Amino acid sequence: MANQYPIGAVLVGKVTGIQPYGAFVALDEETQGLVHISEIAHGYVKDVRDYLKIGDEVNVKILSVDHESGKISLSIKAVEEKSKPIAKQKTENEASRGFNTLREKLQEWIEQSKHENIIKK
């Protein structure tokens, strides 16, 4: 098994099972490994099923091989480039526009407030 699946190798596998703690991925007809929930994606993963389903083909990196038990630890996130979450990208892309809008509105609100104070007096 060590020669066939060396640590650090990147392979394509097929998701064969999903548990709350991770996903089982078949590397061939006889060998499968576990992608622990912490190795599925960069950031917090609450539910494995939000990221994977049975039958998905995924790129995995071999993290460790236990020769006595025959267990193989895999990682999906180690293969993927770490990227910014979509929500964070949106916030950063729109940040200047959002603050500019507030800046533009601020003067209008100040004028409205002055006008309302004059009417009340």
Number of C-alpha atoms within 10 A of each C-alpha: 11 12 6 7 17 14 16 15 13 18 14 13 20 20 21 16 15 19 12 11 13 20 25 21 28 20 17 10 6 6 13 20 23 21 26 18 20 17 23 22 18 16 13 10 15 12 14 20 14 8 11 17 15 14 13 13 15 17 18 27 25 22 17 17 18 11 10 6 7 12 14 23 20 29 25 20 18 19 18 14 9 11 9 11 10 9 9 10 12 11 11 12 11 12 12 11 11 13 11 12 11 13 11 11 12 12 11 11 12 11 12 12 12 10 11 11 10 9 8 6 5
